[in-house]
Amino acid sequence: TVSAGVFGELRFFEYVGLEVGVFWARHEIVDDTDWTYTQNDASGNRVVYRNHSEQTLRFSKLRVPILVKGYLPLGRAFCLYLGVGPEFSWGLGSSAIFKLDSPLKGNHASFNTVKSRDADDIGLALASGVVIDVGAVKLPVELRLSYNFSQPAEYRDRVIYDQVPPVGYPTEATFVAQDSMAIQVLVGVQYDL
């Protein structure tokens, strides 16, 4: 994940703050899949088919976290903090790439297309970091975890097929552009007004 954005914070007393951020994030999920499936051929014999594919899902989101943060000053130059709150995100665009080592065979021979679909999310953001005072500005360094509550728990529920048996075998799949969890290291410049 690569991201950039701005964050503003309103401080209540010395130890509690409310942060609102707006940032763009670019995600890439790569999945290697080994295909193994057994079917009957035209003569009724059982045939085992094997293949390998690589799927890549790239997507961008506009993320808006709202965190309540608690601070622990450690002298004049350092301050530790923890934050928690909701994170809202909106899909800004996505793409999918599907590469097969060789064409599929049997009933899956017509499956050759993977698409993507943008999605909006609601999640929980957890942050832990340190603020280093270097004079005119401060340097926050943060580890942030975002967990998505909007995404279905089961992987098969995150993919939409154009058709499934007994109607017919799928020819294409659409991946919903979401991630279960994102972990980021954020580094910034902070200026106090």
Disulfide bonds with the S-S distance in Angstrom:
none
